[in-house]
Amino acid sequence: MRIPILDLKPAYEELRAELDAAYHRVMASGRVLLGPELEAFETEYAQSVGVAHCIGVANGLEALQLALMARGIGPGDEVIVPSHGYIATFLAVTHTGAKPIPCEPDPATYNLDPTRIASLLTPRTKAILPIHLYGQPADVEAISAIARPRGLFVLEDAAQSHGARLRGRFAGSLGDAAGVSFYPSKNLGALADAGAVTTNDGALAERLRHLRNYGSKVRYQHEFIGLNSRLSELQAAFLRAKLPHLAAWNARRAKLAAHYLSRLAGVGDLVLPHVPTWTEPAWHLFVVRTGHRAALQSHLTTRGIGTQVHYPTSPHLTPAYREAGWRRGDFPLAERLADEVLSLPIGPHLTAEQVEEVCLAIREFFAGLRAIS
């Protein structure tokens, strides 16, 4: 692909000296787990988000699972999750023994719709787990207004939203806690799987530090049934090298997104991302919708332009959840999005010229459709 959906190599080229220094620092230390690099990153990331605590874990899925476990959520409980999004959010709930309860999205933002929550509440509801999908903050304030009087836990899935803001506050600081992924493709990505939980709740943070390490804070003393889910010293060091560049890289993404929004407005049946005035997206992905997705994707491929579908199958329709009994038509908004969404190339190392080439190819495609019709 001349224009890949994502290329991780330029990030290394830009930060080669810092990343290489991080590697050598860890190798020379002889410390690979639960050491000074992790402690420093946890402090620095918590400060960047505006929370009191960050607990590094092995990946984003386990960040969500551990946060639910730390809150005591388990068998017999229900957790409201978005019907549209990556399956990890469902899986985190299932791994605790609780039941995910899908909630349809806001048709404008594709995030969990707060107005639909009330109809899903039961005596078994213990938490609400919104995703900041594609880097667009969900309206956690509206969700918390429903959850707080009922004592429900609000856990953000902040895997795609590093640096995004809702009414001036950073994603990851909006709910009771947040699960974060530092998967390599994220806005702040490690060089392998990595994750964290952020929170202002000191008791929850302390429990999480036990749970991520076999339920133990002191070696061979196990207070809880925990997991082996530790963010390594090496990945923490790499993340420390990248963190100071996050804001600048997000600013580059925002400029490219503005280019797309300007050049693709009114083109064919494309539905462009809707950005409420009270959000500042991280633009992890730039996702459009069209009833001609397969043909458009094929056209872009022939032009050497990479695309991807996030996500082609709604979690409730995957074989993994066959026994839950959900059927096509149960969550029609999620299913329609799964049939129509297409992610275009975006990233801090993409150029405006490359984005313009993508726009021209898309305009060419829809001009051809008009000519045929």
N, C-alpha and C positions, 0 to 999 in steps of 0.2 A: 504494500500500500504506500502510495506517495504521501498520503495524509492518514496516518493510522488513528484509530479511535483513541489510543493512548500509547505514548512512548515514554518509558521510564529512564532511558539512557541519558537524555539531556539533563535531568535533575542531578545525576551523578557528575556529569561533566561540569555543571555549574558549581557544585559543592565538593568537588573531588578532594581538595586539600582538607576541608573540614571533616568529611566522612572518613578519609584515610586516617586522619589524626585520631578520630574517635575509635576506629578499629584498633590502632596500635596502643592507645591508652588502655583499652580493656585487656588486650592480650598481655600487656606488660604488667597489669595489676594482678593477674592470676585469680581474679574474682569473676565468676560468671553468672551467679544468681544472688538476688536479694542483697545487693551491695550498694556502693556509693553512687554509681551511675543511675540506678533505679531511684534511689532516694532523691537525688538531685532532679531527675526528670519529673518525678511526682510533684515536687515542690514547684518547679517551673511551669508545668502544665496547669496545675491548680491555679496558680497566679494568673496565667494567661486567660483562663476561663472565668475567673472571679469566684472561685469556691475555696472552701477551707481544706478539702481533702481530695487527693487523687490516689487511687490504688491500682497499680499496674498489674495486669493479668495477661494470660496467654493469647487471647483473641477476643473479637467483639462479641461472638455468640456467648462465650463463657462470661463475659462482662455482664451481659443481661441476665444470664442464668444465676450467677452468683449474687447479683443485686436482689433478685427475687428471693433466693434462698436466705439471704441475710435478713430480709424482712419477714421470714417465716412462712412464705407462701408455698403451698404444696398440695398434696392430694385433697380433692374435694373443693378446692378453690377455683375461681374463674378470673381470668385476666382479659380485659378488652384490648384487642390488637387491631391494627389496620387490615382491611381485607386486601388492599393493594400494597405490595412491597415485597421485599426479599423474605424467603421462608425462615431465615434465622430468627426473626421475631416470634414466629409461631413456635419454632423449635425450643427456644429458650424457656418458654412457658411449659411446653410438654415435658422437657427434661426435669422440671421440678415436680412433676406429677399433677400440676394444675391443668386446667382446660382453657385453651385460647378461644375467645369469643370474637369473631370478626365483626368489625364495624366499617361500613362503607365510607368512601372518601368524599371530601368536598370536591364537587365536579370542577371547580376552578383551579384549586391548588394541588389536588390529588392526595393531600394529607388527610388524616383521620378527621372526620367531621364532628365537631363537638355537639352539634344539634341533634345527632343521632344517638348519643350516649345514653340518655335517660331511658330510652325504650329497651336497652340491653341490660340494665342493672337488675340484679337479683340479690337475695341475701348472701349468695356465695361469691359475689364480686369482691375482690380484694385489691385489684390494681388496674390501672389504665396505662398502656404502653404505646404512646404515639411515636411514629418515625418522623424525623426531619428529612422527608424524602427528597432525593436528588440535590440536597443541600438547601432546601427551602424550609425554614422553621415552621413546624406545626404550631398552632395557637395554644400553647401550653397554658397560658394564663386563663383562657376560657375553659380548658379542660380541668385545671386545678380548681376553678370556681365551683365546678360540679363535684370534684373529688374531695375537696377539703372538708366540707360539712359532714361528709359520710365516712371520713377517716380512711379514704382509699389512697393507696400508694401510687404516685405518679412517677413512672420511670421513663425517661427519654431514651429512645434509640437514636443516639447522636453519631452513628457510624459514618454518615455522609455530610456532616455539617460543621467541620472544624472551622471556626472563625465566623460562622453565621450568627446573626443577631435578630432578636425579637424585641421590638420597642427598646432598643439600646442595650439589651442584656444578651450575653453570649449563650448560644445553644450549649447545653451541658450544665447550665446553672439555673435552669428554669423550673424544673420539677424537684421531687424529693431526692432523686439521684439520676444519673445518666450512664448508659453503657456506651462505650466508645470503641471503635475499631481503628487500628492503625495498619490495616491491610495495605500492601504496597501501592495499590491504585488510589488510595484515599488522598484528600488534599494534604493531610499530614500523614505520610506513609512510612512505615518501617521497611526493612529489606527482607522481611518474613512476616508471618502472622504475629500480631501483637494487639493488645487492647488495654482498656482501663475502665474504672468506674470513678465518676466524680460525684461529690456530694458535700453538703454542709452539715450533715448529720454525723457527729463524732462517734456515737455508739455504733451506727451502721458501718462506718469506716473501720472501726476496730474489729468488728465481727468479720468484715470482708478480708482483712489481713490474715485472720485465722483461716477462713474458708478457702482462700486461694492456695494455701500451703498445707494441704492434708488436714485441715481443721486445727492446725497447730501454730502457736506463736513461739513457743519454746520447744526446741528439738526433742522429739519423742514424748511430748506431752500433748495429747489430742483432746481438745475440748468439744469439738464438733465433728460431724461427718462432712468432710470437705472434699475438695478437688486438688489435683496437681495442675495449677493454672498460674504460672509465674511469668511475668515479663522479664526476659533475660537482660543481663547487663549490656550485651552487645547491641540489642535492639533499642534499649533505653538510650545508649550513647548516640546511636544514629538519629533517633528522634530529637535528642537535645541539639544536634547539629542542624536539623531542619527547622525546628520550632521558630527560631528568630526570623526565618524567611517566609513564614506562613502568610502573614498579612500582605506582603508584597506579591506573593504568588496568587493570592485570592484576588488582589486588585487587577492583576493581569487577566484572570478568568472573567472578572466582571466586565472588563473592556471588550473581550471577545463576545461575551453574551450580549452586550449592548449592540455590537455589530450585527450579530444574528437577528436580534429583535428588530433592528432597523431595516435590514435588507430582505427579511422574509415576511414582513408584515403584509397581509393581504394576498399572499401567494397561494394559489390553489385552495385546497381545503385544509391547509396546515393550521393546526391549533398550536400556538406558541405558548411558552410558559407564562403564567399569570403571576405577577409579583405584587402582593398587597403593599400598600404604602408603609405599613408598620413592620416590614421585614427587610433584612439585608441578607440575601442568599449567599451561600459559599460557592454556588455554581459548581458543585461536584460533577454534575451531569447537565447537559443541555438537551432536554427531551421535548420532542415535538410529537404531535399526533396527526395521523392521516388515515383515511380509508383505503389508501393505495400503498400501504406500508411495504408489502413484499416487492412490488414493482419499483418503488422508489429506492429501496435498499439495494435491489439488483442493479439499478441504474447507477447508483453511487459506487457500487463495487466495480463496475466496468470503467469508471472514471478514476479508479485507484483511491477511493475515499472509504475509510473504514467506518462502520456503524455497529451498533449493538442494540439488542432489545432488552430493556430492563423493566419488566420481567415478563417472559413469554407465557408463563402459566401461573395463574393465581394460586397461592398456597393451598387454598381449600380444595383445589382440583388435582393436586399432585397425588400420585399413588401412595406417598407416605401418609396421607391423611384419609385414605380410602375408608378406614373403619369409623371415621367420624360421621360418615353418612351424608356429607355435603354433596350437592349435585349442581351441575351447570344450571344457571338461572337463580341460584340462591343469593348471589352477590353480583348483580348485573353490572354495576358501575365498575367494579374491579375487573370483571371479565372483559368489558369493553375496552378498558385501558390496556389490558394485556394483549388485546388484538390489534391495537392501534399505535402504541407508543414506539418511538424510535429515537435512540440517543445519537446525537451528532458529535463529531470530535470537539473536545474542549480540554484545555489544560494550560498550565502556566508557561509552557514552552512551545505552544502553538503560536503561529504568527497571524497577524491580521490578513496578510496576503493569502495564507492557507484557508482561513475562514471565508474570505471572499470567494475563493475557488469553490468551496463547498456550496456557498449561496448561489453562485452562478450555475452550478450543476443542478441544484434543486429547481431553480427557476427554469432552466432548460427542460427539465423533466415535465413540469406542469404546463409549460408552453406546448410541449408535444402532445399532452393530453387534450388541451384545448383544440389543437389543430385536428386531432382525430375525431373529437366530438363534433 
